[in-house]
Amino acid sequence: MLGLYSKLKIGVVGFAITSTAYGQTINQKIGSLSDNEGTSRTRVQLGADSEMPLYHKAMSAAAASVTLTEDKLAFADPEDANLQKITMINRSVSASISQTWDRISDTRILTSFSTDGETTARTYGVGASQWYLHETLRFSFDLSRTTIDKLPENYLDYDSQEIFLPSVVTATGGTIGVRHLATPTTIVDYSVSQIVADDRPASFSGSVGAKQFIPKIHAAVHGTLTRSFNKGRIGKNTNYGQVDAWIGETAYLQELWQGALSKIGYRYYREVEITRAYEDKIQLGSDALSLGLSQDIDAKNLGMKDKLTMDVGYSRYQSNTNIRADSYEAGLTTRF
């Protein structure tokens, strides 16, 4: 189940380059997922990122970043002949340039391209941020446009109406965000977004989140609440209905020892969808629990100059349609 937030997210891109530690990064991840219906997926991801300074003068600086990613997914379903031997490979490239002015203002541009051989997506975006009140309140704005090219598709819906999915879909979105440094250890974030796409009613989302750092025990608590919805007439050129969704996420992070960080997270999702056919109302929901551990490794002990980070993760997902899934993931990141 994708859910509204994943479906609507494609039209809005928020991005920023704030790190001054320029360099290159290579990361590799492998993972697997299996559910109680016998479906399984394996994933292998390889990514490379390069961030380079363009210039630095006093409190102003500019940087450029390029990211390459290859994501390979393999599906297996013993009861579905169409999913017995399917492998999808998605390749993407993105580039961005960020300019910081006197440390309190920044502007940014981004472009990205991704394809799996049948569907391609191109995104262009711009954004700006400004700090106020002694750098305790930041306002930001991001605007992006995404164009998706895919094979046209048509099928009969449950009410025997023929649905024609277009081969080209464009979506334009904007996000306004506010970050408040409430105390030296408390960050509160607010954001609102709107996406206007060719094949569905305009969608809206809003979120509020907080991060509380606890220096005495080297820990932090994160929490976010998001609501997303799209309401309006559903035509015959989409397979999405009207959706009203709530997403709640929380996490606890704890430094265990030098270079080791653990994380336990919980995600709650609920959506009410009104389908195009007959306007049936369907309520879907899910809970997900995740555990993670990362460890920095002193590569000098291995005769290497690079910095290494290993991470492992586990998550368990359960929906109100009695689907349960377990996933495992391991990764290695090299910085040089």
HELIX and SHEET records of a PDB file:
HELIX    1   1 GLY A    3  LEU A    8  1                                   6    
HELIX    2   2 LYS A    9  GLY A   11  5                                   3    
HELIX    3   3 ALA A   81  LEU A   83  5                                   3    
HELIX    4   4 PRO A  215  ILE A  217  5                                   3    
HELIX    5   5 ALA A  299  LEU A  302  5                                   4    
SHEET    1   A17 GLY A  23  ASP A  35  0                                        
SHEET    2   A17 SER A  40  LYS A  57 -1                                        
SHEET    3   A17 SER A  60  ALA A  76 -1                                        
SHEET    4   A17 ILE A  86  TRP A 101 -1                                        
SHEET    5   A17 SER A 105  THR A 115 -1                                        
SHEET    6   A17 THR A 120  TYR A 132 -1                                        
SHEET    7   A17 LEU A 137  ASP A 149 -1                                        
SHEET    8   A17 VAL A 168  THR A 183 -1                                        
SHEET    9   A17 THR A 186  ALA A 197 -1                                        
SHEET   10   A17 SER A 203  ILE A 214 -1                                        
SHEET   11   A17 ALA A 219  ASN A 230 -1                                        
SHEET   12   A17 GLN A 242  TRP A 257 -1                                        
SHEET   13   A17 ALA A 260  ILE A 274 -1                                        
SHEET   14   A17 LYS A 281  ILE A 297 -1                                        
SHEET   15   A17 LYS A 307  SER A 319 -1                                        
SHEET   16   A17 ARG A 324  ARG A 335 -1                                        
SHEET   17   A17 GLY A  23  ASP A  35 -1                                        
SHEET    1   B 2 GLU A 153  LEU A 156  0                                        
SHEET    2   B 2 GLU A 162  LEU A 165 -1                                        
END                                                                             
